[in-house]
Amino acid sequence: MPRILVADDNTNIQKMVTLAFQERGVEVIAVGNGEAAVRRIPDANPDLVLADVFMPVRNGYEVCEFVKKDTRFSHTPVILLVGAFDPLDEKEARRVGADGVLKKPFVPPDPLIAMVMSALEKNPRVAAELAKAKEVVAVIEAPLPAAALENPAMAEPKPLPEFPEPTPEEAAVIYGFGKGVRAMDLDEDEEEKDERSCGAESARKEREGAQDFYRTKDAGGRP
């Protein structure tokens, strides 16, 4: 994976650089001053260095000079960072062999990304790694083929079919509950009818008995 080192005492700048390249297959190492950058470069062996011209201990010009004078890293591009209202010593930048200059802050980050990626792609090894990273991203973001969509294992789950609620009679037959609720209601209705019928019969007999009693009384007999 391509690697860049950013040396800046502003942590916001460090975060902005990290965010700008985290999805582009580029690792970012951040340090807070020029001395830390000089100490870290031999171990990190970055493919590009971003160095702020105004830093504690060692400034960006000194970091660039260190890189360009060391035969192990002299091929490494160095881009100097300068604030929008800070002065830039162009003569000193040329003397130390800076490969470019960028104004801060990086809003939007397009100029930063364009300059860094252009410098990285000049290195054949780094260019090959970036191309491979792009292929991986393309495969991940590619839509699924039609055959994959037809595969039940890969397709989206289908909703379960809706089954109508069975009637009480159907439930009684299917689940063996005996009579359904409606059947029980019908039985209760029949029982009520029988009770009403019995009540009417009893009333009729009482009326007939009363009539016989009064007829017998009127005839002078005993009831």
C-alpha positions in Angstrom: 0.0 0.0 0.0 1.4 3.5 -0.9 2.4 5.5 2.1 2.7 9.2 2.7 4.1 11.1 5.7 2.5 14.4 6.7 4.5 16.6 9.1 2.4 19.5 10.5 1.9 20.9 14.0 -1.8 21.4 13.3 -3.7 18.3 14.2 -6.6 19.4 12.0 -4.4 19.4 8.9 -3.2 15.9 9.9 -6.8 14.7 10.1 -7.8 16.4 6.8 -5.0 14.6 5.0 -5.9 11.3 6.5 -9.5 11.6 5.6 -8.6 12.7 2.0 -6.7 9.5 1.3 -8.3 6.8 3.5 -10.6 5.6 0.7 -7.9 5.8 -2.0 -5.7 3.0 -0.9 -3.1 5.3 0.6 -1.7 5.0 4.2 -1.1 8.3 6.0 1.5 8.7 8.8 1.2 11.9 10.8 3.8 13.7 13.0 3.7 17.0 14.7 7.1 18.6 14.0 10.0 18.4 11.6 12.3 16.6 14.0 9.8 13.8 14.4 9.5 13.6 10.7 13.3 13.2 10.2 13.3 10.5 12.9 10.4 8.6 11.4 11.3 8.7 7.7 14.0 6.0 7.8 11.6 3.5 9.4 8.4 4.5 7.6 10.1 4.8 4.2 7.2 6.9 2.8 6.5 7.2 -0.9 5.8 11.0 -0.4 6.3 13.6 2.3 4.1 16.6 3.1 6.0 19.1 5.3 4.7 22.4 6.7 7.2 25.2 6.2 6.6 26.6 9.7 7.1 23.8 12.4 8.9 23.6 15.7 12.4 22.2 15.9 12.9 21.7 12.2 10.8 23.5 9.5 9.6 22.1 6.2 12.6 23.4 4.3 14.9 21.5 6.6 12.8 18.3 6.3 12.9 18.5 2.5 16.7 19.1 2.5 17.2 16.0 4.7 15.2 13.9 2.3 16.8 15.1 -0.8 20.4 14.8 0.5 20.0 11.2 1.7 20.6 8.8 -1.1 18.1 6.4 0.4 15.2 8.8 0.1 16.4 11.4 -2.5 13.9 10.0 -5.1 11.0 10.6 -2.6 8.7 13.6 -3.6 8.4 16.3 -1.0 5.6 18.8 -1.1 5.8 21.9 1.1 2.7 23.1 2.9 2.1 26.8 3.7 -0.7 28.7 5.2 -2.9 30.9 3.0 -1.5 34.1 4.6 2.0 32.8 5.5 5.0 33.9 3.4 6.7 31.3 1.2 10.5 31.5 0.5 10.4 30.3 -3.1 14.2 30.6 -3.4 14.7 28.4 -0.4 12.0 25.9 -1.7 14.0 25.6 -5.0 17.3 25.2 -3.2 16.2 22.3 -1.0 14.6 20.6 -4.1 10.9 20.7 -3.2 8.6 19.0 -5.7 5.7 21.3 -5.1 3.9 23.7 -2.8 0.4 23.5 -1.5 -1.7 26.2 0.3 -3.6 25.4 3.5 -6.3 24.7 4.5 -7.3 22.0 1.9 -11.0 23.1 1.4 -12.0 21.5 -0.8 -9.3 18.8 -0.8 -9.2 18.4 -4.6 -5.9 20.3 -5.1 -4.2 18.2 -2.4 -5.5 14.9 -3.8 -4.6 15.8 -7.4 -1.0 16.9 -6.6 -0.3 14.0 -4.3 -1.7 11.3 -6.6 0.1 12.8 -9.6 3.4 12.7 -7.7 2.8 9.1 -6.5 1.9 7.8 -9.9 5.3 8.8 -11.3 6.7 5.9 -9.3 6.0 2.7 -11.3 5.7 0.5 -8.2 3.3 2.9 -6.5 1.3 3.4 -9.7 0.9 -0.4 -9.9 -0.3 -0.6 -6.3 -2.8 2.2 -6.8 -4.2 0.5 -10.0 -4.6 -2.7 -8.1 -6.4 -0.9 -5.3 -8.8 0.7 -7.8 -9.6 -2.7 -9.3 -10.5 -4.0 -5.8 -12.8 -1.1 -5.2 -14.4 -1.5 -8.6 -15.1 -5.2 -7.9 -16.6 -4.3 -4.5 -18.8 -1.6 -5.9 -19.8 -3.5 -9.1 -23.5 -4.6 -9.2 -24.3 -8.2 -8.9 -24.7 -10.1 -12.2 -28.2 -11.3 -13.3 -27.3 -14.9 -12.6 -26.4 -14.0 -9.0 -29.7 -12.1 -8.6 -31.6 -15.2 -9.7 -29.9 -17.4 -7.2 -32.3 -17.8 -4.3 -29.4 -17.8 -1.8 -28.3 -14.4 -2.9 -31.7 -12.9 -3.7 -33.6 -10.7 -1.2 -36.0 -12.7 1.0 -39.5 -12.8 -0.3 -42.4 -11.9 2.1 -44.3 -14.9 3.5 -47.6 -15.6 1.9 -50.7 -14.4 3.7 -53.2 -17.2 4.7 -56.8 -16.2 5.5 -58.1 -16.7 9.0 -60.1 -20.0 9.1 -63.8 -19.8 10.2 -64.7 -21.5 13.5 -66.2 -24.4 11.7 -63.1 -24.8 9.5 -60.9 -24.6 12.6 -63.0 -27.3 14.3 -62.6 -29.6 11.4 -58.8 -28.9 10.9 -57.6 -28.8 14.4 -60.2 -31.2 16.0 -61.6 -28.7 18.5 -65.0 -30.2 18.3 -67.8 -27.8 17.5 -66.9 -24.4 16.3 -68.0 -21.2 18.0 -70.8 -20.6 15.6 -72.0 -24.2 16.0 -72.0 -23.7 19.7 -74.0 -20.5 19.3 -76.5 -22.4 17.1 -76.9 -25.1 19.8 -77.5 -22.4 22.4 -80.2 -20.8 20.2 -81.9 -24.2 19.9 -81.8 -24.7 23.6 -83.4 -21.2 24.1 -86.1 -22.2 21.6 -86.8 -25.4 23.5 -87.0 -23.5 26.8 -89.4 -21.0 25.3 -91.5 -23.9 23.8 -91.7 -25.7 27.2 -92.7 -22.4 28.9 -95.5 -21.8 26.4 -96.7 -25.4 26.9 -96.8 -25.0 30.7 -98.6 -21.7 30.4 -101.2 -23.3 28.0 -101.8 -26.2 30.5 -102.2 -23.7 33.4 -104.8 -21.7 31.4 -106.7 -24.9 30.5 -106.7 -26.0 34.2 -108.0 -22.6 35.3 -110.8 -22.7 32.7 -111.8 -26.2 33.9 -111.9 -25.0 37.5 -114.2 -22.1 36.8 -116.5 -24.3 34.6 -116.9 -26.8 37.4 -117.5 -24.1 40.0 -120.2 -22.4 37.8 -121.9 -25.8 37.4 -122.2 -26.1 41.2 -119.7 -28.8 41.6 -116.5 -29.0 43.5 -113.4 -28.1 41.8 
